[in-house]
């Protein structure tokens, strides 16, 4: 007999959310996902630009020190 109890809550969670699950494949859902993807792409581009500028600035500081 083992003193450890196996804990698996996946089935319990699946049963709880089964009634509240909604398939999001309607045109308005797809449009919302597309808009979110476009917004996130803009955020990623902005982040890359800022990161690049930060690295360039750090390199300049190191080289001038």
PyMOL Python script that loads the backbone (N, CA, C, O; Angstrom):
from pymol import cmd

cmd.read_pdbstr("""\
ATOM      1  N   UNK A   1       0.852  -1.186   0.000  1.00  0.00           N
ATOM      2  CA  UNK A   1       0.000   0.000   0.000  1.00  0.00           C
ATOM      3  C   UNK A   1       0.887   1.235   0.000  1.00  0.00           C
ATOM      4  O   UNK A   1       1.803   1.349   0.815  1.00  0.00           O
ATOM      5  N   UNK A   2       0.621   2.138  -0.897  1.00  0.00           N
ATOM      6  CA  UNK A   2       1.430   3.345  -1.020  1.00  0.00           C
ATOM      7  C   UNK A   2       0.836   4.476  -0.184  1.00  0.00           C
ATOM      8  O   UNK A   2      -0.371   4.532   0.050  1.00  0.00           O
ATOM      9  N   UNK A   3       1.696   5.353   0.251  1.00  0.00           N
ATOM     10  CA  UNK A   3       1.234   6.489   1.047  1.00  0.00           C
ATOM     11  C   UNK A   3       0.918   7.692   0.172  1.00  0.00           C
ATOM     12  O   UNK A   3       0.433   8.714   0.657  1.00  0.00           O
ATOM     13  N   UNK A   4       1.195   7.565  -1.109  1.00  0.00           N
ATOM     14  CA  UNK A   4       0.936   8.662  -2.034  1.00  0.00           C
ATOM     15  C   UNK A   4      -0.382   8.443  -2.757  1.00  0.00           C
ATOM     16  O   UNK A   4      -0.688   7.335  -3.199  1.00  0.00           O
ATOM     17  N   UNK A   5      -1.147   9.499  -2.870  1.00  0.00           N
ATOM     18  CA  UNK A   5      -2.419   9.436  -3.561  1.00  0.00           C
ATOM     19  C   UNK A   5      -2.282  10.148  -4.904  1.00  0.00           C
ATOM     20  O   UNK A   5      -1.818  11.286  -4.966  1.00  0.00           O
ATOM     21  N   UNK A   6      -2.679   9.485  -5.953  1.00  0.00           N
ATOM     22  CA  UNK A   6      -2.603  10.079  -7.281  1.00  0.00           C
ATOM     23  C   UNK A   6      -3.723  11.104  -7.424  1.00  0.00           C
ATOM     24  O   UNK A   6      -4.892  10.808  -7.176  1.00  0.00           O
ATOM     25  N   UNK A   7      -3.346  12.299  -7.826  1.00  0.00           N
ATOM     26  CA  UNK A   7      -4.328  13.368  -7.985  1.00  0.00           C
ATOM     27  C   UNK A   7      -4.451  13.694  -9.466  1.00  0.00           C
ATOM     28  O   UNK A   7      -3.488  14.129 -10.097  1.00  0.00           O
ATOM     29  N   UNK A   8      -5.619  13.484 -10.004  1.00  0.00           N
ATOM     30  CA  UNK A   8      -5.885  13.818 -11.402  1.00  0.00           C
ATOM     31  C   UNK A   8      -7.249  14.490 -11.452  1.00  0.00           C
ATOM     32  O   UNK A   8      -8.280  13.834 -11.305  1.00  0.00           O
ATOM     33  N   UNK A   9      -7.247  15.773 -11.655  1.00  0.00           N
ATOM     34  CA  UNK A   9      -8.499  16.519 -11.646  1.00  0.00           C
ATOM     35  C   UNK A   9      -9.022  16.797 -13.050  1.00  0.00           C
ATOM     36  O   UNK A   9     -10.023  17.494 -13.210  1.00  0.00           O
ATOM     37  N   UNK A  10      -8.360  16.263 -14.059  1.00  0.00           N
ATOM     38  CA  UNK A  10      -8.753  16.549 -15.439  1.00  0.00           C
ATOM     39  C   UNK A  10     -10.184  16.104 -15.712  1.00  0.00           C
ATOM     40  O   UNK A  10     -10.962  16.859 -16.297  1.00  0.00           O
ATOM     41  N   UNK A  11     -10.540  14.900 -15.302  1.00  0.00           N
ATOM     42  CA  UNK A  11     -11.894  14.410 -15.559  1.00  0.00           C
ATOM     43  C   UNK A  11     -12.924  15.257 -14.818  1.00  0.00           C
ATOM     44  O   UNK A  11     -13.979  15.577 -15.365  1.00  0.00           O
ATOM     45  N   UNK A  12     -12.620  15.616 -13.583  1.00  0.00           N
ATOM     46  CA  UNK A  12     -13.528  16.442 -12.792  1.00  0.00           C
ATOM     47  C   UNK A  12     -13.739  17.811 -13.453  1.00  0.00           C
ATOM     48  O   UNK A  12     -14.866  18.302 -13.527  1.00  0.00           O
ATOM     49  N   UNK A  13     -12.673  18.405 -13.920  1.00  0.00           N
ATOM     50  CA  UNK A  13     -12.751  19.712 -14.581  1.00  0.00           C
ATOM     51  C   UNK A  13     -13.516  19.595 -15.893  1.00  0.00           C
ATOM     52  O   UNK A  13     -14.340  20.452 -16.212  1.00  0.00           O
ATOM     53  N   UNK A  14     -13.247  18.535 -16.656  1.00  0.00           N
ATOM     54  CA  UNK A  14     -13.960  18.321 -17.919  1.00  0.00           C
ATOM     55  C   UNK A  14     -15.465  18.225 -17.694  1.00  0.00           C
ATOM     56  O   UNK A  14     -16.244  18.780 -18.470  1.00  0.00           O
ATOM     57  N   UNK A  15     -15.876  17.531 -16.645  1.00  0.00           N
ATOM     58  CA  UNK A  15     -17.301  17.389 -16.345  1.00  0.00           C
ATOM     59  C   UNK A  15     -17.918  18.746 -15.991  1.00  0.00           C
ATOM     60  O   UNK A  15     -19.048  19.035 -16.385  1.00  0.00           O
ATOM     61  N   UNK A  16     -17.177  19.580 -15.247  1.00  0.00           N
ATOM     62  CA  UNK A  16     -17.696  20.880 -14.833  1.00  0.00           C
ATOM     63  C   UNK A  16     -17.879  21.821 -16.019  1.00  0.00           C
ATOM     64  O   UNK A  16     -18.875  22.542 -16.084  1.00  0.00           O
ATOM     65  N   UNK A  17     -16.944  21.824 -16.947  1.00  0.00           N
ATOM     66  CA  UNK A  17     -16.997  22.781 -18.058  1.00  0.00           C
ATOM     67  C   UNK A  17     -17.735  22.261 -19.278  1.00  0.00           C
ATOM     68  O   UNK A  17     -17.945  23.003 -20.238  1.00  0.00           O
ATOM     69  N   UNK A  18     -18.125  21.013 -19.254  1.00  0.00           N
ATOM     70  CA  UNK A  18     -18.792  20.427 -20.416  1.00  0.00           C
ATOM     71  C   UNK A  18     -20.071  21.180 -20.776  1.00  0.00           C
ATOM     72  O   UNK A  18     -20.363  21.375 -21.956  1.00  0.00           O
ATOM     73  N   UNK A  19     -20.831  21.601 -19.772  1.00  0.00           N
ATOM     74  CA  UNK A  19     -22.081  22.308 -20.039  1.00  0.00           C
ATOM     75  C   UNK A  19     -21.859  23.756 -20.455  1.00  0.00           C
ATOM     76  O   UNK A  19     -22.731  24.353 -21.087  1.00  0.00           O
ATOM     77  N   UNK A  20     -20.721  24.325 -20.117  1.00  0.00           N
ATOM     78  CA  UNK A  20     -20.476  25.738 -20.420  1.00  0.00           C
ATOM     79  C   UNK A  20     -19.598  25.931 -21.650  1.00  0.00           C
ATOM     80  O   UNK A  20     -19.254  27.064 -21.989  1.00  0.00           O
ATOM     81  N   UNK A  21     -19.239  24.862 -22.311  1.00  0.00           N
ATOM     82  CA  UNK A  21     -18.374  24.949 -23.485  1.00  0.00           C
ATOM     83  C   UNK A  21     -19.167  25.460 -24.686  1.00  0.00           C
ATOM     84  O   UNK A  21     -20.286  25.014 -24.942  1.00  0.00           O
ATOM     85  N   UNK A  22     -18.570  26.403 -25.417  1.00  0.00           N
ATOM     86  CA  UNK A  22     -19.218  26.960 -26.602  1.00  0.00           C
ATOM     87  C   UNK A  22     -18.231  26.921 -27.764  1.00  0.00           C
ATOM     88  O   UNK A  22     -17.075  27.321 -27.620  1.00  0.00           O
ATOM     89  N   UNK A  23     -18.680  26.451 -28.884  1.00  0.00           N
ATOM     90  CA  UNK A  23     -17.836  26.398 -30.077  1.00  0.00           C
ATOM     91  C   UNK A  23     -17.819  27.795 -30.687  1.00  0.00           C
ATOM     92  O   UNK A  23     -18.865  28.382 -30.964  1.00  0.00           O
ATOM     93  N   UNK A  24     -16.619  28.311 -30.888  1.00  0.00           N
ATOM     94  CA  UNK A  24     -16.472  29.686 -31.387  1.00  0.00           C
ATOM     95  C   UNK A  24     -16.078  29.681 -32.865  1.00  0.00           C
ATOM     96  O   UNK A  24     -14.970  30.084 -33.218  1.00  0.00           O
ATOM     97  N   UNK A  25     -16.977  29.231 -33.712  1.00  0.00           N
ATOM     98  CA  UNK A  25     -16.672  29.228 -35.138  1.00  0.00           C
ATOM     99  C   UNK A  25     -17.714  29.983 -35.957  1.00  0.00           C
ATOM    100  O   UNK A  25     -17.879  29.739 -37.152  1.00  0.00           O
ATOM    101  N   UNK A  26     -18.409  30.900 -35.300  1.00  0.00           N
ATOM    102  CA  UNK A  26     -19.335  31.767 -36.017  1.00  0.00           C
ATOM    103  C   UNK A  26     -18.541  32.898 -36.670  1.00  0.00           C
ATOM    104  O   UNK A  26     -17.433  33.205 -36.230  1.00  0.00           O
ATOM    105  N   UNK A  27     -19.084  33.512 -37.699  1.00  0.00           N
ATOM    106  CA  UNK A  27     -18.356  34.595 -38.384  1.00  0.00           C
ATOM    107  C   UNK A  27     -17.894  35.714 -37.448  1.00  0.00           C
ATOM    108  O   UNK A  27     -16.786  36.229 -37.600  1.00  0.00           O
ATOM    109  N   UNK A  28     -18.741  36.095 -36.477  1.00  0.00           N
ATOM    110  CA  UNK A  28     -18.335  37.177 -35.560  1.00  0.00           C
ATOM    111  C   UNK A  28     -17.181  36.736 -34.656  1.00  0.00           C
ATOM    112  O   UNK A  28     -16.345  37.554 -34.271  1.00  0.00           O
ATOM    113  N   UNK A  29     -17.134  35.450 -34.319  1.00  0.00           N
ATOM    114  CA  UNK A  29     -16.020  34.942 -33.512  1.00  0.00           C
ATOM    115  C   UNK A  29     -14.725  34.947 -34.327  1.00  0.00           C
ATOM    116  O   UNK A  29     -13.666  35.348 -33.843  1.00  0.00           O
ATOM    117  N   UNK A  30     -14.840  34.495 -35.568  1.00  0.00           N
ATOM    118  CA  UNK A  30     -13.661  34.469 -36.432  1.00  0.00           C
ATOM    119  C   UNK A  30     -13.129  35.874 -36.676  1.00  0.00           C
ATOM    120  O   UNK A  30     -11.917  36.088 -36.713  1.00  0.00           O
ATOM    121  N   UNK A  31     -14.041  36.835 -36.842  1.00  0.00           N
ATOM    122  CA  UNK A  31     -13.639  38.228 -37.042  1.00  0.00           C
ATOM    123  C   UNK A  31     -12.927  38.758 -35.799  1.00  0.00           C
ATOM    124  O   UNK A  31     -11.918  39.455 -35.910  1.00  0.00           O
ATOM    125  N   UNK A  32     -13.448  38.432 -34.621  1.00  0.00           N
ATOM    126  CA  UNK A  32     -12.826  38.878 -33.364  1.00  0.00           C
ATOM    127  C   UNK A  32     -11.431  38.287 -33.211  1.00  0.00           C
ATOM    128  O   UNK A  32     -10.510  38.974 -32.767  1.00  0.00           O
ATOM    129  N   UNK A  33     -11.269  37.031 -33.571  1.00  0.00           N
ATOM    130  CA  UNK A  33      -9.958  36.386 -33.487  1.00  0.00           C
ATOM    131  C   UNK A  33      -8.990  37.046 -34.461  1.00  0.00           C
ATOM    132  O   UNK A  33      -7.833  37.290 -34.117  1.00  0.00           O
ATOM    133  N   UNK A  34      -9.453  37.335 -35.666  1.00  0.00           N
ATOM    134  CA  UNK A  34      -8.600  37.987 -36.665  1.00  0.00           C
ATOM    135  C   UNK A  34      -8.155  39.364 -36.187  1.00  0.00           C
ATOM    136  O   UNK A  34      -6.987  39.728 -36.328  1.00  0.00           O
ATOM    137  N   UNK A  35      -9.094  40.133 -35.617  1.00  0.00           N
ATOM    138  CA  UNK A  35      -8.750  41.462 -35.096  1.00  0.00           C
ATOM    139  C   UNK A  35      -7.748  41.359 -33.953  1.00  0.00           C
ATOM    140  O   UNK A  35      -6.822  42.165 -33.860  1.00  0.00           O
ATOM    141  N   UNK A  36      -7.933  40.366 -33.082  1.00  0.00           N
ATOM    142  CA  UNK A  36      -7.006  40.171 -31.970  1.00  0.00           C
ATOM    143  C   UNK A  36      -5.618  39.803 -32.498  1.00  0.00           C
ATOM    144  O   UNK A  36      -4.607  40.302 -32.002  1.00  0.00           O
ATOM    145  N   UNK A  37      -5.575  38.934 -33.497  1.00  0.00           N
ATOM    146  CA  UNK A  37      -4.283  38.549 -34.082  1.00  0.00           C
ATOM    147  C   UNK A  37      -3.574  39.754 -34.691  1.00  0.00           C
ATOM    148  O   UNK A  37      -2.362  39.903 -34.535  1.00  0.00           O
ATOM    149  N   UNK A  38      -4.313  40.609 -35.379  1.00  0.00           N
ATOM    150  CA  UNK A  38      -3.718  41.799 -35.981  1.00  0.00           C
ATOM    151  C   UNK A  38      -3.199  42.752 -34.907  1.00  0.00           C
ATOM    152  O   UNK A  38      -2.119  43.326 -35.043  1.00  0.00           O
ATOM    153  N   UNK A  39      -3.976  42.912 -33.843  1.00  0.00           N
ATOM    154  CA  UNK A  39      -3.536  43.788 -32.745  1.00  0.00           C
ATOM    155  C   UNK A  39      -2.286  43.236 -32.082  1.00  0.00           C
ATOM    156  O   UNK A  39      -1.368  43.992 -31.761  1.00  0.00           O
ATOM    157  N   UNK A  40      -2.240  41.929 -31.874  1.00  0.00           N
ATOM    158  CA  UNK A  40      -1.071  41.319 -31.236  1.00  0.00           C
ATOM    159  C   UNK A  40       0.157  41.393 -32.142  1.00  0.00           C
ATOM    160  O   UNK A  40       1.277  41.533 -31.650  1.00  0.00           O
ATOM    161  N   UNK A  41      -0.036  41.302 -33.441  1.00  0.00           N
ATOM    162  CA  UNK A  41       1.077  41.439 -34.381  1.00  0.00           C
ATOM    163  C   UNK A  41       1.668  42.841 -34.291  1.00  0.00           C
ATOM    164  O   UNK A  41       2.887  43.008 -34.331  1.00  0.00           O
ATOM    165  N   UNK A  42       0.811  43.842 -34.169  1.00  0.00           N
ATOM    166  CA  UNK A  42       1.294  45.217 -34.013  1.00  0.00           C
ATOM    167  C   UNK A  42       2.082  45.373 -32.722  1.00  0.00           C
ATOM    168  O   UNK A  42       3.111  46.047 -32.699  1.00  0.00           O
ATOM    169  N   UNK A  43       1.611  44.761 -31.663  1.00  0.00           N
ATOM    170  CA  UNK A  43       2.316  44.817 -30.377  1.00  0.00           C
ATOM    171  C   UNK A  43       3.676  44.140 -30.494  1.00  0.00           C
ATOM    172  O   UNK A  43       4.674  44.658 -29.994  1.00  0.00           O
ATOM    173  N   UNK A  44       3.719  42.975 -31.159  1.00  0.00           N
ATOM    174  CA  UNK A  44       4.998  42.257 -31.331  1.00  0.00           C
ATOM    175  C   UNK A  44       5.994  43.090 -32.142  1.00  0.00           C
ATOM    176  O   UNK A  44       7.179  43.138 -31.812  1.00  0.00           O
ATOM    177  N   UNK A  45       5.509  43.751 -33.209  1.00  0.00           N
ATOM    178  CA  UNK A  45       6.393  44.600 -34.021  1.00  0.00           C
ATOM    179  C   UNK A  45       6.941  45.744 -33.190  1.00  0.00           C
ATOM    180  O   UNK A  45       8.136  46.036 -33.237  1.00  0.00           O
ATOM    181  N   UNK A  46       6.069  46.395 -32.429  1.00  0.00           N
ATOM    182  CA  UNK A  46       6.487  47.512 -31.582  1.00  0.00           C
ATOM    183  C   UNK A  46       7.519  47.053 -30.555  1.00  0.00           C
ATOM    184  O   UNK A  46       8.491  47.760 -30.289  1.00  0.00           O
ATOM    185  N   UNK A  47       7.308  45.880 -29.985  1.00  0.00           N
ATOM    186  CA  UNK A  47       8.249  45.337 -29.006  1.00  0.00           C
ATOM    187  C   UNK A  47       9.607  45.078 -29.641  1.00  0.00           C
ATOM    188  O   UNK A  47      10.641  45.391 -29.051  1.00  0.00           O
ATOM    189  N   UNK A  48       9.606  44.507 -30.844  1.00  0.00           N
ATOM    190  CA  UNK A  48      10.868  44.222 -31.534  1.00  0.00           C
ATOM    191  C   UNK A  48      11.645  45.507 -31.797  1.00  0.00           C
ATOM    192  O   UNK A  48      12.862  45.550 -31.620  1.00  0.00           O
ATOM    193  N   UNK A  49      10.937  46.554 -32.220  1.00  0.00           N
ATOM    194  CA  UNK A  49      11.599  47.835 -32.489  1.00  0.00           C
ATOM    195  C   UNK A  49      12.206  48.385 -31.208  1.00  0.00           C
ATOM    196  O   UNK A  49      13.358  48.819 -31.204  1.00  0.00           O
ATOM    197  N   UNK A  50      11.441  48.372 -30.118  1.00  0.00           N
ATOM    198  CA  UNK A  50      11.943  48.886 -28.841  1.00  0.00           C
ATOM    199  C   UNK A  50      13.126  48.063 -28.346  1.00  0.00           C
ATOM    200  O   UNK A  50      14.096  48.615 -27.827  1.00  0.00           O
ATOM    201  N   UNK A  51      13.047  46.744 -28.506  1.00  0.00           N
ATOM    202  CA  UNK A  51      14.141  45.872 -28.068  1.00  0.00           C
ATOM    203  C   UNK A  51      15.404  46.157 -28.873  1.00  0.00           C
ATOM    204  O   UNK A  51      16.501  46.208 -28.317  1.00  0.00           O
ATOM    205  N   UNK A  52      15.250  46.339 -30.170  1.00  0.00           N
ATOM    206  CA  UNK A  52      16.387  46.638 -31.022  1.00  0.00           C
ATOM    207  C   UNK A  52      17.033  47.969 -30.637  1.00  0.00           C
ATOM    208  O   UNK A  52      18.257  48.075 -30.559  1.00  0.00           O
ATOM    209  N   UNK A  53      16.197  48.984 -30.397  1.00  0.00           N
ATOM    210  CA  UNK A  53      16.723  50.290 -29.990  1.00  0.00           C
ATOM    211  C   UNK A  53      17.427  50.187 -28.634  1.00  0.00           C
ATOM    212  O   UNK A  53      18.454  50.830 -28.416  1.00  0.00           O
ATOM    213  N   UNK A  54      16.886  49.395 -27.743  1.00  0.00           N
ATOM    214  CA  UNK A  54      17.477  49.212 -26.426  1.00  0.00           C
ATOM    215  C   UNK A  54      18.843  48.551 -26.535  1.00  0.00           C
ATOM    216  O   UNK A  54      19.791  48.961 -25.865  1.00  0.00           O
ATOM    217  N   UNK A  55      18.945  47.533 -27.375  1.00  0.00           N
ATOM    218  CA  UNK A  55      20.226  46.848 -27.564  1.00  0.00           C
ATOM    219  C   UNK A  55      21.259  47.777 -28.189  1.00  0.00           C
ATOM    220  O   UNK A  55      22.426  47.767 -27.797  1.00  0.00           O
ATOM    221  N   UNK A  56      20.830  48.578 -29.160  1.00  0.00           N
ATOM    222  CA  UNK A  56      21.733  49.530 -29.786  1.00  0.00           C
ATOM    223  C   UNK A  56      22.219  50.560 -28.769  1.00  0.00           C
ATOM    224  O   UNK A  56      23.402  50.896 -28.734  1.00  0.00           O
ATOM    225  N   UNK A  57      21.315  51.050 -27.959  1.00  0.00           N
ATOM    226  CA  UNK A  57      21.662  52.016 -26.921  1.00  0.00           C
ATOM    227  C   UNK A  57      22.636  51.410 -25.919  1.00  0.00           C
ATOM    228  O   UNK A  57      23.607  52.056 -25.525  1.00  0.00           O
ATOM    229  N   UNK A  58      22.376  50.164 -25.504  1.00  0.00           N
ATOM    230  CA  UNK A  58      23.270  49.502 -24.556  1.00  0.00           C
ATOM    231  C   UNK A  58      24.649  49.299 -25.158  1.00  0.00           C
ATOM    232  O   UNK A  58      25.654  49.463 -24.467  1.00  0.00           O
ATOM    233  N   UNK A  59      24.712  48.947 -26.424  1.00  0.00           N
ATOM    234  CA  UNK A  59      26.002  48.748 -27.094  1.00  0.00           C
ATOM    235  C   UNK A  59      26.747  50.059 -27.164  1.00  0.00           C
ATOM    236  O   UNK A  59      27.960  50.077 -26.958  1.00  0.00           O
ATOM    237  N   UNK A  60      26.065  51.167 -27.448  1.00  0.00           N
ATOM    238  CA  UNK A  60      26.712  52.477 -27.501  1.00  0.00           C
ATOM    239  C   UNK A  60      27.272  52.869 -26.132  1.00  0.00           C
ATOM    240  O   UNK A  60      28.371  53.416 -26.044  1.00  0.00           O
ATOM    241  N   UNK A  61      26.530  52.597 -25.084  1.00  0.00           N
ATOM    242  CA  UNK A  61      26.987  52.913 -23.735  1.00  0.00           C
ATOM    243  C   UNK A  61      28.241  52.109 -23.402  1.00  0.00           C
ATOM    244  O   UNK A  61      29.202  52.638 -22.844  1.00  0.00           O
ATOM    245  N   UNK A  62      28.215  50.838 -23.748  1.00  0.00           N
ATOM    246  CA  UNK A  62      29.367  49.968 -23.462  1.00  0.00           C
ATOM    247  C   UNK A  62      30.592  50.423 -24.254  1.00  0.00           C
ATOM    248  O   UNK A  62      31.702  50.454 -23.723  1.00  0.00           O
ATOM    249  N   UNK A  63      30.389  50.774 -25.519  1.00  0.00           N
ATOM    250  CA  UNK A  63      31.514  51.152 -26.372  1.00  0.00           C
ATOM    251  C   UNK A  63      32.090  52.519 -25.974  1.00  0.00           C
ATOM    252  O   UNK A  63      33.286  52.753 -26.147  1.00  0.00           O
ATOM    253  N   UNK A  64      31.267  53.407 -25.453  1.00  0.00           N
ATOM    254  CA  UNK A  64      31.770  54.732 -25.097  1.00  0.00           C
ATOM    255  C   UNK A  64      32.336  54.786 -23.674  1.00  0.00           C
ATOM    256  O   UNK A  64      32.938  55.785 -23.281  1.00  0.00           O
ATOM    257  N   UNK A  65      32.144  53.728 -22.918  1.00  0.00           N
ATOM    258  CA  UNK A  65      32.657  53.712 -21.542  1.00  0.00           C
ATOM    259  C   UNK A  65      34.110  53.346 -21.475  1.00  0.00           C
ATOM    260  O   UNK A  65      34.683  53.290 -20.387  1.00  0.00           O
TER     261      UNK A  65
END
""", "prot")
cmd.dss("prot")
cmd.show_as("cartoon", "prot")
cmd.util.cbc("prot")
cmd.orient("prot")
